[in-house]
């Protein structure tokens, strides 16, 4: 049965305000996306389930529930270790559940997680859900897709233009619950500046709207960026589930932070182990 609800969650804590929106899309499908919106923990995530009817929904829910129950009070280093541990545990549980259903059953999900503490962030991901950073008038993609099409682009077999609408665009090469063992997560880190906005989204959004449109919608006023993005994808007849989290970073009330740094150059975000 199709899921036509729009699920929205808005939260604020300290220097962060965030909004998360998910919708099943316009193709009469079950919504197999999920999200975590916990600025009180400095933790956000989106997950896009794969594996067919019900299996994908179970996989994304497994990841979301694992991350939602992290207790407050952890240091930044402890939080990073805890997130990795919980994703690895979810990976093992999904592989075991799939094996019990049959040899050809897949229960997997993409995930992109953002962790932020003070003015630093770390991003962990597996699959083709994405994270972006908006600074001033420039939108930078933090993640790179773990997908067959991205591998073809990086090898020079096809161009970025040819990748758009490619027949194998939905083939991912990493996921929580996939065949690889142990779970492979990629990580990037960076430093935030006052006025930065971040976007986490499933591929239903970034494969429907070009980055120029994402930039325009993310740059709008107020805390309704996620709602604007999902609404635009629905207007464009997105044929997949669509989920977005927008995160705004600003100074605590009374904090002495130099806002003139907002338009400075984007810092290098190296790939770490």
C-alpha positions in Angstrom: 0.0 0.0 0.0 1.3 3.5 -0.9 2.3 5.8 1.9 1.2 9.4 1.2 2.0 11.0 4.5 4.4 13.9 4.9 6.4 13.2 8.0 8.1 16.4 9.4 10.2 17.0 12.5 11.7 20.4 13.5 14.2 20.7 16.4 16.6 23.2 17.9 19.4 22.8 20.4 22.3 25.1 21.1 23.8 26.4 17.9 21.9 24.1 15.7 18.4 24.1 14.3 17.2 21.4 11.9 14.2 20.3 10.0 13.5 16.8 8.6 10.9 15.9 6.0 10.1 12.6 4.3 7.5 11.5 1.7 6.8 8.4 -0.2 6.9 10.3 -3.6 4.5 10.3 -6.5 4.9 6.7 -7.7 2.4 5.0 -5.4 5.1 3.3 -3.3 5.7 2.4 0.3 8.1 4.9 2.0 11.3 3.0 2.8 13.2 6.1 3.9 13.9 7.1 7.4 15.6 9.9 9.3 17.2 10.8 12.7 16.9 14.5 13.7 18.7 14.9 17.1 20.4 18.3 17.4 20.5 17.6 21.2 23.0 14.9 20.4 24.6 16.7 17.4 23.4 13.7 15.3 21.4 13.6 12.1 21.0 10.8 9.6 18.9 9.7 6.6 18.5 6.1 5.4 17.1 4.8 2.1 16.0 1.1 2.3 16.7 -1.4 -0.5 15.7 -5.0 -1.0 12.1 -4.8 -2.2 8.8 -4.6 -0.5 9.0 -4.5 3.3 12.7 -5.5 3.4 13.9 -2.0 2.6 11.5 -0.4 5.2 12.8 -2.9 7.8 16.4 -2.1 7.0 16.1 1.7 7.2 14.0 1.4 10.4 16.8 -0.8 11.9 19.4 1.9 11.3 17.1 4.7 12.5 16.1 3.0 15.7 19.7 2.0 16.4 20.9 5.7 16.2 17.8 7.2 17.9 18.5 5.4 21.2 22.0 6.8 21.7 22.2 8.3 25.2 23.3 11.9 25.7 26.5 12.8 27.5 29.1 11.2 25.2 32.2 13.1 24.1 32.7 13.8 20.4 35.1 10.9 20.1 32.8 8.6 22.1 29.9 9.6 19.9 31.8 8.7 16.7 32.8 5.3 18.1 29.2 4.7 19.2 27.7 5.5 15.9 30.2 3.2 14.1 29.4 0.4 16.5 25.7 0.7 16.2 25.8 0.8 12.4 28.1 -2.3 12.4 25.6 -4.0 14.7 22.7 -3.1 12.5 24.7 -4.4 9.5 25.1 -7.8 11.2 21.5 -8.0 12.3 20.2 -7.2 8.8 22.5 -9.8 7.2 21.3 -12.4 9.7 17.6 -11.5 9.1 18.0 -11.7 5.3 19.7 -15.1 5.5 16.8 -16.4 7.6 14.3 -15.3 4.9 16.1 -17.0 2.0 19.4 -17.2 0.0 18.4 -14.4 -2.4 16.8 -12.0 0.1 18.4 -8.6 0.5 17.7 -6.3 3.5 19.9 -3.3 3.2 19.9 0.5 3.4 22.0 3.4 2.5 22.9 5.8 5.3 24.5 9.2 5.6 25.2 10.4 9.2 26.3 13.9 10.3 27.9 14.4 13.7 28.6 17.9 14.9 30.1 19.2 18.1 30.9 22.9 18.6 32.1 24.0 15.1 33.4 20.7 13.8 31.6 18.0 12.0 32.2 14.4 10.8 30.2 12.7 8.1 29.9 8.9 7.7 28.1 7.2 4.9 27.6 4.1 2.8 25.6 4.2 -0.5 24.3 7.1 -2.5 22.4 9.2 0.0 24.2 12.5 0.1 25.4 15.4 2.3 26.0 18.9 1.1 27.4 22.1 2.7 26.0 25.5 1.8 28.4 28.4 2.6 27.5 31.8 1.4 26.4 31.3 -2.2 28.3 28.1 -2.8 27.0 24.5 -2.5 29.6 21.8 -2.0 28.9 18.0 -1.9 30.6 16.4 1.1 29.9 12.8 0.1 30.6 10.8 -3.0 28.2 8.1 -4.2 29.0 4.5 -3.6 27.4 3.4 -6.8 28.1 1.7 -10.1 27.6 4.9 -12.0 30.0 6.8 -9.8 32.6 4.2 -10.3 32.1 4.5 -14.1 32.5 8.2 -13.9 35.7 8.0 -11.8 37.2 5.4 -14.2 36.5 7.7 -17.1 34.1 5.2 -18.7 31.2 7.7 -18.8 31.0 11.5 -18.2 29.1 13.2 -15.4 26.5 14.2 -18.0 26.1 10.6 -19.2 25.6 9.5 -15.5 22.4 11.5 -15.3 19.5 9.1 -16.1 21.9 6.2 -16.6 20.0 2.8 -16.7 22.1 1.5 -13.7 21.7 4.7 -11.6 20.1 2.7 -8.8 22.9 0.2 -8.4 24.8 0.9 -5.1 28.1 -0.7 -4.2 28.0 -0.2 -0.4 25.1 -0.4 2.1 24.3 -1.3 5.7 23.2 -5.0 5.4 24.8 -5.6 2.1 27.1 -8.6 1.3 30.3 -7.0 2.3 31.7 -7.8 5.7 32.7 -5.8 7.6 30.6 -2.8 6.9 32.5 -0.2 4.8 31.9 3.4 5.8 33.5 6.4 4.3 34.3 9.5 6.5 35.0 13.1 5.9 35.5 15.9 8.5 35.3 19.7 8.4 34.9 22.9 10.3 31.6 24.9 10.4 31.2 28.6 10.2 28.3 30.7 11.5 25.7 30.8 8.8 26.5 27.4 7.3 23.7 25.2 6.3 23.9 21.4 5.7 21.7 19.1 3.7 21.3 15.4 4.1 19.1 13.7 1.5 18.2 10.4 -0.1 18.7 10.0 -3.8 15.1 10.7 -4.5 15.9 14.3 -4.0 19.3 14.7 -5.6 18.3 12.7 -8.7 15.2 14.7 -9.2 16.5 18.2 -8.6 19.8 19.6 -10.1 22.3 21.0 -7.7 21.5 24.6 -8.9 17.9 24.1 -7.7 19.1 22.5 -4.4 21.3 25.6 -3.8 18.3 28.0 -4.6 15.9 26.2 -2.2 18.5 25.7 0.6 19.3 29.4 0.5 15.8 30.5 1.3 14.8 32.2 4.6 13.6 30.4 7.7 13.7 26.9 8.9 11.5 25.4 6.1 14.4 24.4 3.8 13.6 20.6 4.0 9.9 21.3 3.4 10.7 23.4 0.3 13.1 20.8 -1.1 10.6 17.9 -0.7 7.8 20.0 -2.0 9.8 20.9 -5.1 10.7 17.2 -5.7 7.0 16.3 -5.5 6.2 19.0 -7.9 8.8 17.5 -10.3 7.0 14.1 -10.0 9.8 12.4 -8.1 9.3 8.6 -8.7 11.1 7.5 -5.6 10.8 8.1 -1.8 12.3 11.5 -0.9 13.8 12.6 2.4 15.7 15.8 3.4 17.2 17.1 6.6 18.4 20.7 6.6 20.7 21.9 9.5 21.5 25.5 10.2 24.6 26.4 12.3 24.5 29.7 14.2 25.9 31.2 17.3 24.4 30.6 20.7 22.6 33.7 22.1 25.3 36.1 23.4 28.2 34.1 22.0 31.1 36.1 20.6 31.7 34.7 17.2 32.9 36.6 14.2 30.2 36.5 11.6 32.4 38.1 9.0 33.8 34.6 8.4 30.6 33.4 6.8 31.8 34.0 3.2 35.3 32.7 3.7 36.5 29.8 1.6 35.3 26.3 2.2 37.8 24.3 4.2 39.3 21.1 2.8 37.4 18.1 4.1 39.9 15.2 3.8 38.9 11.5 3.7 39.9 10.0 7.0 40.1 6.4 8.2 
